[in-house]
């Protein structure tokens, strides 16, 4: 599935056409002249490490990367901070409530589904709740940091590498 492109202006319903504006290929309305700036989508992830230095991963139940492993996370919604999104997504996907411990990093990646995505990662301590696979995952497992399964998304792999660098006592 390819990312869909807008065809009509959200302001006047005129047709969009592609033009070079400000040195970039952009959508421009043929009626009102409005430029539609296509920005990256922000997403937030939870890196939950238990008392045994194991990282929680979820097996994805939906595309993209259905059946592959990734960090609990998803898109940041309007009126929500990056931290709130990470905690909300953790609750929705795992049933766990958490507390932010630290910022792990921020990376961007391209998605054939959504275009450009900026992904923020937070180390989170699970403080309450019953772990169970939620809306976008079919399974949840804590894995040893030295024996993680292949992780679907490049940004998740980079966040995990940052996490490992920052963990005290980790020698991987």
Secondary structure, 3 states (H helix, E strand, C coil): CCCCCCCECCCCCCEEEEEEECCEEEEEECCCCCEECCCCEEEEEEEEECCCCEEEEEEECCCCCCCCEECEEEECCCCCCHHHHHHHHHHHHHCEEEEEEEEEEEEEEEECCCEEEEEEEEEEEEEEECCCCCCCEEEEEEEECCCCCCECCHHHHHHHHHHHHHCCCCCC
